C-alpha cells in the first residue's frame, strides 16, 4: 500500500502538525476507482497520532487495534466541563438515486478545515448492516473524502450495533419471561409494544407470532431494524452512564390490563441493559483519508428515528476541536429538522453554521430528468429542480443560523448549469460554493472551508425551534408538517388520535415529536416527489419513546424494518484471491 500522508505525524497537538504542499498525489488511484481501492491506498496513522492532533494523550484512549479507539468514560466526563468549539451542521436536499454526497461533503469539509490550519474534527453516524447489504451500500463517504478503516466502519466496527441489539433483545426476552412465570405485573399480551430487533433488512420478520408450542404465552410480535430501536436513540441522546441507565428504565414496553404503563424498570432489567451498553456508549475515534480526527458513533436513521450521531461524541469533539462538522440524515426536512428540534433541544447544542449539499445531477432529477439522461447538460432542468433546494433553504433560514449551499461537483457538470444555479441561489439570498472534495480531497474543499469559517466569524446564534415544549402533540406535528413539508394540514387516523390522547393523559405531551416518513418527498407518498406542497400528512400511528424523550409519528407506509431490493448490494460482494473485500462501497 502507498504511504500517503498529507500531514507529518504530529509529535504534539494539532497546531504543531505540518501540512504538506500536495494533498492529492500521483499515488492516489485514479478518480472513479472503487472507494475500497482508494481507502486501501492510504496507510492509516496509528490512532494515538490521530488523537494527538486533538491534544489527547495515548493513555486516555481505549484502543481497538491500531486504527480505532474509544474515549473512556472518565475522560468524556472531564471533557464535559471544557469550553465548546463551533459546530457546523451538514444537511442536504431531498435525496435522489443520483446521490447528493452529504457524508462525503462532511468528510471533505473537515479535511478542508484542517488543510487551512483549523483544529477540526468531524462527527458521523455509524453505518447499519441492513443498508450496507441492502440497497444503499456503505456510508463512510466516498472518493477521496472517506473515513477509515472503511471496511471495519461499514461492518462490525467496535460492536456498538451488536451491543444495542443485545440490550434491546434482553428486554424483549425479559418481557416474555415475565409472562411465562405468572405475569405478576398483569401485562396485557395484546398491548405489549416492545418488539425485537436485528441489524439487517428482513421484511419477513416485520410481523410474527411468538410463544407457541408451549414455550410461553403466544402473542403477536415482530422485529425492527436496530437503527430504529429506541435504545439506539437513547444511546445517541444520553449525556453519560447515569443518564443512560435512567433513560433505559423509562422505556415503556407495555400496558397492564387496567391500562397502566409498564416500564423497563418495572421488570428490573435496566441495570443489565446498561451493563451491555457501557462500552458502546463510549465515543469511537477514527480518521479520514487525510487523518482528520473523526468521531463515528451511533446510527439512528432519519426517516424512522432522529438521524443524528451521539450527543456524547458531538460534545466530546466540541471540547477537543475548534470546529466540529457533523451531519444529519437524509434531507433537511428530516435530518436537520430533528437535529434542531430533538438533538439541540435535549443537548443544549447551538450550531454556528449550516451547509446544504446538492448536486446538479440530483437537481435535474427533481426537475424531471430521468436518471439515464443526467449526463447531458440541461440548465432548465436545474432551474426547475432548484425549487427543491429553495424549499430546504427557506426552512433552514427560519432556524436563524447562517448557511451556505455546497455543490458536490461532478466532472460532467456544465458551466451553463452552474450559472443557472448561482442565479437561483442569488434569488434565495444564499451563497453557493462548488466543491471537488470527492475528486481532490481537501484541495477541492478549501473554498468551502474558507466560506464556512467566514460564517463562523461572529456570535453563535440561538436556533429558532419549530414549536414550544408546552405545545400539544397535535400542534407540534402540525408545525413540522406545515413549516417543513409544505403541507396544508395533518390527518390523524383514529388509532393515532387515540394514542395521542393517551400519551398526553400520561404526561408525555411535553415531549418533542419525531416524524417517520419517506425521505424521497416532502409528502408521505414518495411518488409525490421533491416538490410536493399543499398535501395533507397522514399519520397512522404514534409510538411513545419515553426513554429517548420523544413521540414517534408513523406516516404513510413507512416501515421500521426495511426490506431488500430484488438484487441487493450484497450480491456484488465477496473476497478476492488475497482475501480482500470486494464490492463494499
C-alpha positions as CSV (number, residue, x, y, z in Angstrom):
1,X,0.0,0.0,0.0
2,X,1.1,3.6,-0.6
3,X,2.1,5.5,2.4
4,X,0.1,8.6,1.6
5,X,0.3,11.2,4.4
6,X,-0.6,14.8,3.6
7,X,0.5,15.8,7.1
8,X,3.5,14.8,9.0
9,X,2.8,12.7,12.0
10,X,2.4,15.2,14.9
11,X,4.8,14.9,17.8
12,X,2.4,17.1,19.8
13,X,-1.1,18.5,19.4
14,X,-2.5,19.6,16.1
15,X,-1.3,23.2,16.0
16,X,2.2,21.9,15.6
17,X,1.4,19.4,12.8
18,X,2.7,20.4,9.4
19,X,0.6,20.4,6.2
20,X,2.4,19.0,3.1
21,X,2.1,21.1,0.0
22,X,0.5,18.4,-2.2
23,X,-2.8,16.9,-0.9
24,X,-3.7,14.8,-3.9
25,X,-0.5,13.0,-5.0
26,X,0.1,10.7,-8.0
27,X,-0.1,7.8,-5.6
28,X,-3.8,8.2,-5.4
29,X,-5.8,5.7,-7.5
30,X,-7.4,7.4,-10.5
31,X,-10.8,9.1,-9.9
32,X,-13.6,6.7,-10.3
33,X,-11.8,3.9,-8.6
34,X,-13.9,1.9,-6.1
35,X,-14.0,3.5,-2.7
36,X,-12.4,0.4,-1.2
37,X,-9.4,0.7,-3.6
38,X,-8.9,4.4,-2.7
39,X,-9.2,3.7,1.0
40,X,-6.6,0.9,0.8
41,X,-4.1,3.2,-0.9
42,X,-3.8,5.2,2.4
43,X,-1.8,3.9,5.3
44,X,-3.8,4.9,8.4
45,X,-2.0,6.7,11.1
46,X,-1.7,4.9,14.5
47,X,-4.8,6.1,16.3
48,X,-2.7,7.7,19.1
49,X,-1.2,10.0,16.5
50,X,-4.7,11.0,15.3
51,X,-5.7,11.6,18.9
52,X,-2.6,13.8,19.4
53,X,-4.0,16.2,16.8
54,X,-6.7,17.0,19.4
55,X,-4.4,17.0,22.3
56,X,-5.4,13.6,23.6
57,X,-2.7,11.6,25.3
58,X,-2.4,7.9,24.3
59,X,-3.1,6.8,27.9
60,X,-6.6,8.4,27.6
61,X,-7.6,6.1,24.8
62,X,-9.2,2.6,24.8
63,X,-7.7,1.2,21.6
64,X,-9.4,-1.2,19.2
65,X,-6.4,-2.3,17.2
66,X,-4.0,0.3,15.8
67,X,-6.5,2.4,13.9
68,X,-9.6,2.7,16.1
69,X,-10.3,3.7,19.7
70,X,-12.9,4.7,22.1
71,X,-12.8,7.6,24.6
72,X,-13.3,6.1,28.1
73,X,-16.0,7.4,30.3
74,X,-13.7,9.0,32.9
75,X,-12.2,11.1,30.0
76,X,-15.5,12.1,28.5
77,X,-16.7,13.1,32.0
78,X,-13.7,15.5,32.1
79,X,-14.4,16.8,28.6
80,X,-18.0,17.7,29.6
81,X,-16.5,20.6,31.8
82,X,-14.5,22.1,29.0
83,X,-15.4,25.1,26.8
84,X,-17.1,24.1,23.5
85,X,-15.9,24.9,19.9
86,X,-18.0,25.9,16.9
87,X,-20.5,23.4,15.5
88,X,-21.3,23.1,11.7
89,X,-24.3,21.1,10.5
90,X,-24.2,19.5,7.1
91,X,-27.6,18.6,5.6
92,X,-29.0,18.2,2.1
93,X,-31.8,18.5,-0.4
94,X,-34.3,15.7,-0.8
95,X,-32.3,12.6,-1.8
96,X,-32.5,11.0,-5.2
97,X,-30.9,7.9,-6.8
98,X,-28.4,10.3,-8.4
99,X,-26.8,10.9,-5.0
100,X,-26.1,14.1,-3.1
101,X,-23.0,13.2,-1.1
102,X,-23.8,14.6,2.4
103,X,-21.4,12.3,4.3
104,X,-18.7,12.8,1.6
105,X,-19.1,16.5,1.9
106,X,-18.9,16.3,5.7
107,X,-15.6,14.5,5.4
108,X,-14.3,16.8,2.7
109,X,-15.2,19.9,4.7
110,X,-13.5,18.5,7.8
111,X,-10.3,17.8,5.7
112,X,-10.6,21.3,4.1
113,X,-10.8,23.0,7.5
114,X,-7.7,21.0,8.6
115,X,-5.9,22.0,5.5
116,X,-6.4,25.7,6.1
117,X,-5.0,25.3,9.6
118,X,-8.1,24.8,11.8
119,X,-8.2,22.3,14.7
120,X,-11.1,20.4,13.2
121,X,-12.9,17.2,13.8
122,X,-16.0,15.5,12.2
123,X,-18.9,13.6,13.8
124,X,-20.7,11.0,11.8
125,X,-23.2,8.2,12.4
126,X,-22.2,4.5,12.2
127,X,-23.4,2.6,9.1
128,X,-26.0,-0.1,9.6
129,X,-25.5,-3.5,8.1
130,X,-29.0,-3.5,6.7
131,X,-28.5,-0.8,4.1
132,X,-24.8,-1.9,3.6
133,X,-26.1,-5.2,2.3
134,X,-29.4,-3.9,1.0
135,X,-30.0,-1.0,-1.3
136,X,-27.7,1.8,-0.2
137,X,-24.3,0.2,0.4
138,X,-21.7,1.6,2.8
139,X,-21.8,5.0,4.5
140,X,-18.2,6.0,5.1
141,X,-18.0,8.8,2.5
142,X,-16.7,8.3,-1.0
143,X,-13.8,9.1,-3.4
144,X,-11.0,10.9,-1.7
145,X,-13.3,12.0,1.2
146,X,-13.7,8.9,3.3
147,X,-13.3,7.8,6.9
148,X,-11.1,4.8,7.5
149,X,-10.8,1.9,8.2
150,X,-13.8,2.0,5.8
151,X,-14.5,-1.7,5.8
152,X,-14.4,-2.0,9.6
153,X,-16.7,1.0,10.0
154,X,-19.2,-0.4,7.5
155,X,-19.2,-3.8,9.1
156,X,-18.8,-4.7,12.7
157,X,-16.6,-1.7,13.8
158,X,-16.4,-1.7,17.6
159,X,-19.5,-3.7,18.2
160,X,-21.8,-0.9,19.1
161,X,-24.7,-2.0,17.0
162,X,-24.4,-5.5,18.3
163,X,-24.5,-4.2,21.9
164,X,-27.6,-2.2,21.1
165,X,-29.3,-5.3,19.6
166,X,-28.4,-7.4,22.6
167,X,-29.7,-4.9,25.1
168,X,-32.9,-4.5,23.1
169,X,-33.5,-8.2,22.9
170,X,-32.6,-8.7,26.5
171,X,-35.6,-6.5,27.4
172,X,-37.8,-8.4,24.9
173,X,-36.7,-11.7,26.4
174,X,-37.5,-10.4,29.9
175,X,-41.0,-9.4,28.9
176,X,-41.8,-13.0,27.7
177,X,-40.0,-14.5,30.6
178,X,-42.2,-12.4,32.9
179,X,-45.3,-13.7,31.1
180,X,-44.1,-17.3,31.4
181,X,-43.5,-17.0,35.2
182,X,-47.0,-15.9,36.0
183,X,-47.2,-12.2,34.8
184,X,-47.1,-10.6,38.3
185,X,-47.4,-7.1,36.7
186,X,-50.5,-8.2,34.9
187,X,-49.2,-7.2,31.4
188,X,-51.8,-7.3,28.7
189,X,-50.2,-9.5,26.0
190,X,-52.2,-7.6,23.3
191,X,-50.7,-4.3,24.5
192,X,-47.0,-5.2,24.5
193,X,-45.3,-2.6,22.2
194,X,-41.7,-3.7,22.6
195,X,-40.6,-5.7,19.6
196,X,-37.3,-7.5,18.9
197,X,-34.5,-6.1,16.7
198,X,-31.7,-7.1,14.4
199,X,-29.3,-5.1,12.2
200,X,-30.4,-6.5,8.9
201,X,-33.1,-5.8,6.4
202,X,-35.6,-8.7,6.7
203,X,-39.2,-7.9,5.8
204,X,-40.3,-11.4,6.7
205,X,-39.8,-10.6,10.4
206,X,-42.0,-7.5,10.5
207,X,-44.9,-9.5,12.0
208,X,-44.8,-12.9,13.6
209,X,-46.2,-15.0,16.5
210,X,-44.0,-15.9,19.5
211,X,-44.6,-18.3,22.4
212,X,-46.2,-21.1,20.5
213,X,-45.5,-24.8,21.2
214,X,-45.8,-24.5,24.9
215,X,-42.7,-22.3,25.1
216,X,-44.5,-19.3,26.5
217,X,-47.6,-17.1,26.1
218,X,-48.5,-16.9,22.4
219,X,-48.8,-13.3,21.2
220,X,-48.2,-11.1,18.2
221,X,-44.6,-9.7,17.9
222,X,-42.2,-8.6,15.2
223,X,-38.7,-7.1,14.5
224,X,-37.5,-3.6,13.9
225,X,-34.1,-2.8,12.5
226,X,-31.5,-1.9,15.1
227,X,-31.2,1.7,13.8
228,X,-34.9,2.2,14.6
229,X,-34.6,0.8,18.2
230,X,-35.4,3.2,21.0
231,X,-32.2,2.0,22.6
232,X,-30.3,3.4,19.6
233,X,-31.9,6.8,20.2
234,X,-31.2,6.6,23.9
235,X,-27.5,5.8,23.3
236,X,-27.3,8.8,21.0
237,X,-29.0,11.2,23.3
238,X,-27.6,10.1,26.7
239,X,-25.2,12.5,28.4
240,X,-23.4,9.9,30.5
241,X,-23.7,6.5,32.1
242,X,-26.1,7.7,34.8
243,X,-28.4,9.3,32.2
244,X,-28.2,6.2,30.0
245,X,-29.3,3.9,32.8
246,X,-32.1,6.3,33.9
247,X,-33.4,6.5,30.3
248,X,-33.3,2.8,29.9
249,X,-35.5,2.4,32.9
250,X,-38.0,4.9,31.4
251,X,-38.7,2.8,28.3
252,X,-42.5,2.0,28.2
253,X,-42.8,-1.6,26.9
254,X,-46.5,-2.5,27.5
255,X,-49.7,-1.7,29.3
256,X,-51.4,-3.6,32.1
257,X,-54.9,-4.9,31.7
258,X,-56.0,-1.8,33.5
259,X,-54.1,0.4,31.0
260,X,-51.2,1.5,33.2
261,X,-47.8,1.8,31.5
262,X,-45.2,-0.8,32.3
263,X,-41.6,0.4,32.1
264,X,-38.3,-1.4,31.8
265,X,-37.5,-0.6,35.5
266,X,-40.7,-2.5,36.5
267,X,-39.1,-5.6,35.0
268,X,-35.8,-4.8,36.8
269,X,-33.8,-5.0,33.6
270,X,-32.4,-1.5,33.1
271,X,-29.2,-2.2,35.0
272,X,-28.4,-5.3,32.9
273,X,-29.1,-3.3,29.7
274,X,-26.7,-0.6,30.9
275,X,-24.1,-3.2,31.5
276,X,-24.4,-4.4,27.9
277,X,-24.2,-0.8,26.7
278,X,-21.4,0.6,28.9
279,X,-18.7,0.3,26.3
280,X,-20.9,1.1,23.4
281,X,-21.8,4.5,24.9
282,X,-18.1,5.5,24.7
283,X,-17.5,7.5,21.5
284,X,-15.4,6.0,18.7
285,X,-12.4,7.8,17.3
286,X,-11.1,7.1,13.7
287,X,-9.7,9.2,10.9
288,X,-10.3,10.5,7.4
289,X,-8.0,9.6,4.5
290,X,-6.2,12.8,5.3
291,X,-6.0,11.9,9.0
292,X,-8.5,14.5,10.3
293,X,-9.9,13.1,13.6
294,X,-13.4,11.6,13.1
295,X,-15.9,10.5,15.8
296,X,-18.2,7.9,14.3
297,X,-20.7,6.9,16.9
298,X,-24.4,5.9,16.9
299,X,-26.6,5.3,13.9
300,X,-30.3,6.2,14.0
301,X,-32.0,6.5,10.6
302,X,-33.5,9.9,9.9
303,X,-36.6,8.6,8.2
304,X,-37.7,6.4,11.1
305,X,-35.7,7.9,14.0
306,X,-33.9,11.2,14.8
307,X,-31.0,10.7,12.4
308,X,-28.0,12.2,14.3
309,X,-24.8,10.9,15.8
310,X,-24.4,10.7,19.6
311,X,-24.6,13.7,21.9
312,X,-21.5,12.3,23.7
313,X,-19.4,12.2,20.5
314,X,-20.5,15.7,19.4
315,X,-19.9,17.2,22.8
316,X,-16.5,15.4,23.2
317,X,-15.5,16.7,19.8
318,X,-16.5,20.2,20.6
319,X,-14.4,20.1,23.8
320,X,-11.4,19.0,21.8
321,X,-11.6,20.9,18.5
322,X,-12.2,24.5,17.5
323,X,-14.5,23.5,14.7
324,X,-16.7,20.3,14.5
325,X,-18.5,19.3,11.4
326,X,-21.5,16.9,11.8
327,X,-24.2,15.6,9.5
328,X,-27.9,14.7,9.9
329,X,-29.5,12.0,7.8
330,X,-31.4,12.4,4.6
331,X,-32.8,15.8,3.5
332,X,-33.1,18.9,5.7
333,X,-36.8,18.3,6.2
334,X,-36.0,15.1,8.1
335,X,-32.4,15.1,9.5
336,X,-31.9,18.9,10.0
337,X,-35.4,19.3,11.5
338,X,-34.8,16.6,14.0
339,X,-31.2,17.8,14.7
340,X,-32.7,21.2,15.8
341,X,-35.9,20.1,17.4
342,X,-34.7,16.9,19.2
343,X,-30.9,16.8,19.5
344,X,-30.3,20.5,20.1
345,X,-33.3,20.8,22.3
346,X,-32.2,17.9,24.5
347,X,-28.4,18.5,24.5
348,X,-28.4,22.3,24.5
349,X,-26.4,22.5,21.3
350,X,-26.3,25.6,19.1
351,X,-24.8,25.2,15.6
352,X,-23.0,28.2,14.3
353,X,-23.5,27.4,10.6
354,X,-25.3,25.1,8.2
355,X,-24.1,23.6,4.9
356,X,-26.8,22.4,2.4
357,X,-25.4,19.8,0.0
358,X,-26.8,19.4,-3.5
359,X,-25.6,18.1,-6.9
360,X,-26.6,19.2,-10.3
361,X,-27.5,15.6,-11.1
362,X,-29.9,15.5,-8.2
363,X,-31.4,18.9,-9.0
364,X,-32.0,17.7,-12.6
365,X,-33.8,14.7,-11.3
366,X,-36.0,17.0,-9.2
367,X,-36.5,18.9,-12.4
368,X,-38.0,15.9,-14.1
369,X,-35.0,14.3,-15.9
370,X,-34.6,10.5,-15.9
371,X,-31.6,9.0,-14.3
372,X,-30.1,7.7,-17.6
373,X,-30.2,11.2,-19.1
374,X,-28.4,13.0,-16.3
375,X,-25.1,13.1,-18.1
376,X,-26.4,15.6,-20.6
377,X,-26.4,19.3,-19.8
378,X,-29.8,20.7,-19.1
379,X,-29.8,24.1,-17.5
380,X,-33.6,24.4,-17.5
381,X,-33.9,21.1,-15.5
382,X,-31.5,22.6,-13.0
383,X,-33.7,25.7,-12.8
384,X,-36.8,23.6,-12.2
385,X,-35.1,21.3,-9.7
386,X,-33.8,24.3,-7.7
387,X,-37.2,24.7,-6.3
388,X,-36.5,21.7,-4.0
389,X,-33.3,23.4,-2.9
390,X,-35.2,26.6,-2.3
391,X,-37.7,24.9,0.0
392,X,-34.9,23.5,2.1
393,X,-33.0,26.8,2.2
394,X,-36.2,28.6,3.3
395,X,-36.8,26.1,6.1
396,X,-33.3,26.4,7.3
397,X,-33.3,30.2,7.2
398,X,-36.2,30.0,9.5
399,X,-33.9,28.4,12.1
400,X,-31.9,31.6,12.2
401,X,-28.5,30.0,11.6
402,X,-26.2,31.3,8.7
403,X,-25.9,28.9,5.8
404,X,-24.2,28.2,2.5
405,X,-25.0,25.8,-0.3
406,X,-22.3,23.4,-1.3
407,X,-22.4,21.8,-4.7
408,X,-20.8,18.4,-4.7
409,X,-19.3,18.8,-8.2
410,X,-19.1,16.1,-10.9
411,X,-16.8,16.3,-14.0
412,X,-19.8,16.3,-16.3
413,X,-21.4,19.4,-14.7
414,X,-21.6,22.3,-17.3
415,X,-20.8,25.9,-16.8
416,X,-24.3,26.8,-18.0
417,X,-25.8,24.7,-15.3
418,X,-23.7,26.3,-12.7
419,X,-24.7,29.7,-13.9
420,X,-28.3,28.8,-13.6
421,X,-27.8,27.5,-10.1
422,X,-25.9,30.6,-9.0
423,X,-28.8,32.7,-10.3
424,X,-31.3,30.6,-8.3
425,X,-29.2,30.9,-5.2
426,X,-28.9,34.6,-5.6
427,X,-32.7,34.7,-5.6
428,X,-32.8,32.7,-2.4
429,X,-30.3,35.1,-0.8
430,X,-27.7,32.4,-0.2
431,X,-24.2,31.9,-1.4
432,X,-23.2,28.8,-3.3
433,X,-19.8,27.2,-3.4
434,X,-18.6,24.5,-5.8
435,X,-16.6,21.7,-4.0
436,X,-14.4,19.0,-5.6
437,X,-13.6,17.1,-2.4
438,X,-14.7,13.7,-4.0
439,X,-12.2,14.1,-6.7
440,X,-9.4,16.0,-5.0
441,X,-9.8,15.6,-1.2
442,X,-9.1,18.7,0.9
443,X,-7.5,20.5,-2.1
444,X,-11.0,20.6,-3.6
445,X,-12.8,21.8,-0.5
446,X,-10.6,24.7,0.5
447,X,-13.0,27.3,-0.8
448,X,-15.9,25.7,1.1
449,X,-13.8,25.6,4.2
450,X,-12.9,29.3,3.9
451,X,-16.6,30.2,3.4
452,X,-17.7,28.2,6.4
453,X,-15.0,30.0,8.5
454,X,-16.4,33.3,7.4
455,X,-19.8,32.2,8.6
456,X,-18.4,31.3,11.9
457,X,-16.8,34.7,12.4
458,X,-19.3,36.0,14.9
459,X,-21.5,35.1,17.8
460,X,-23.2,31.7,17.8
461,X,-27.0,32.3,17.2
462,X,-29.6,30.6,19.3
463,X,-31.5,28.3,16.9
464,X,-35.2,29.0,16.4
465,X,-37.1,25.8,17.2
466,X,-40.3,24.9,15.4
467,X,-42.5,24.6,18.4
468,X,-42.5,25.2,22.2
469,X,-42.3,22.4,24.7
470,X,-45.7,23.1,26.1
471,X,-47.5,22.9,22.8
472,X,-49.8,19.9,22.3
473,X,-48.6,16.9,20.4
474,X,-51.0,17.6,17.5
475,X,-49.8,21.2,17.3
476,X,-46.2,20.0,17.2
477,X,-46.9,17.6,14.4
478,X,-48.8,20.2,12.5
479,X,-46.0,22.7,12.9
480,X,-43.5,20.3,11.4
481,X,-45.8,19.3,8.6
482,X,-46.7,22.9,7.6
483,X,-43.4,24.6,8.3
484,X,-41.0,21.9,6.9
485,X,-43.1,19.8,4.5
486,X,-45.3,22.5,2.9
487,X,-48.3,20.5,4.0
488,X,-51.7,22.1,4.3
489,X,-52.5,20.1,7.5
490,X,-52.2,16.7,9.2
491,X,-54.7,13.9,9.3
492,X,-54.6,11.8,12.4
493,X,-56.1,8.4,11.8
494,X,-58.4,7.0,14.6
495,X,-55.6,4.9,16.2
496,X,-53.2,7.8,16.2
497,X,-55.7,10.1,17.7
498,X,-56.4,7.7,20.5
499,X,-52.7,7.2,21.2
500,X,-52.1,11.0,21.2
501,X,-54.8,11.5,23.8
502,X,-53.4,8.6,25.9
503,X,-49.8,9.9,25.8
504,X,-50.9,13.4,26.8
505,X,-53.0,12.0,29.6
506,X,-50.0,10.0,30.9
507,X,-48.0,13.3,31.0
508,X,-45.9,12.9,27.8
509,X,-47.4,15.8,25.9
510,X,-44.3,18.0,26.6
511,X,-42.0,15.7,24.5
512,X,-40.8,16.7,21.0
513,X,-42.1,14.7,18.1
514,X,-40.1,12.6,15.6
515,X,-41.9,12.1,12.3
516,X,-41.2,8.9,10.5
517,X,-41.9,9.3,6.8
518,X,-40.4,8.6,3.4
519,X,-37.2,10.6,2.7
520,X,-38.0,10.9,-1.0
521,X,-40.7,13.5,-0.8
522,X,-41.9,16.4,1.3
523,X,-45.2,14.3,1.4
524,X,-45.7,10.9,3.0
525,X,-46.1,9.4,-0.5
526,X,-42.7,9.0,-2.3
527,X,-44.4,9.2,-5.7
528,X,-45.3,12.9,-5.0
529,X,-41.6,13.7,-5.3
530,X,-39.4,16.5,-4.0
531,X,-41.7,19.4,-5.0
532,X,-44.8,18.3,-3.1
533,X,-46.8,21.1,-1.5
534,X,-50.3,21.6,-0.2
535,X,-50.8,18.0,0.7
536,X,-52.3,16.5,3.9
537,X,-49.8,14.5,6.0
538,X,-51.5,11.2,7.1
539,X,-50.4,9.9,10.5
540,X,-51.5,6.3,11.0
541,X,-49.9,5.6,14.4
542,X,-47.9,7.1,17.3
543,X,-45.2,5.3,19.3
544,X,-44.0,6.5,22.7
545,X,-40.2,6.6,23.1
546,X,-40.2,7.8,26.7
547,X,-36.6,6.8,27.4
548,X,-35.3,8.6,24.3
549,X,-37.6,11.5,25.1
550,X,-39.8,11.9,22.0
551,X,-43.0,10.6,20.4
552,X,-42.7,8.9,17.0
553,X,-45.4,9.5,14.4
554,X,-45.5,6.9,11.6
555,X,-46.8,8.4,8.3
556,X,-48.0,6.7,5.2
557,X,-46.4,3.2,4.6
558,X,-43.1,3.9,6.3
559,X,-41.7,0.7,8.0
560,X,-39.4,0.3,10.9
561,X,-37.9,-2.8,9.3
562,X,-36.8,-2.2,5.7
563,X,-36.7,-4.8,3.0
564,X,-34.1,-5.6,0.4
565,X,-34.3,-4.7,-3.3
566,X,-34.6,-7.5,-5.9
567,X,-30.8,-7.5,-6.3
568,X,-29.3,-6.3,-3.0
569,X,-25.8,-4.8,-2.7
570,X,-24.7,-8.0,-1.1
571,X,-24.9,-9.7,-4.4
572,X,-21.8,-7.9,-5.6
573,X,-19.7,-8.5,-2.5
574,X,-17.1,-11.1,-1.8
575,X,-13.4,-11.8,-1.1
576,X,-10.7,-11.8,-3.8
577,X,-7.8,-14.2,-4.0
578,X,-5.8,-12.2,-1.5
579,X,-8.7,-12.2,1.0
580,X,-9.5,-8.5,0.4
581,X,-13.2,-7.4,0.5
582,X,-14.7,-6.5,-2.9
583,X,-17.9,-4.7,-3.7
584,X,-18.3,-2.8,-0.4
585,X,-18.5,0.9,-1.0
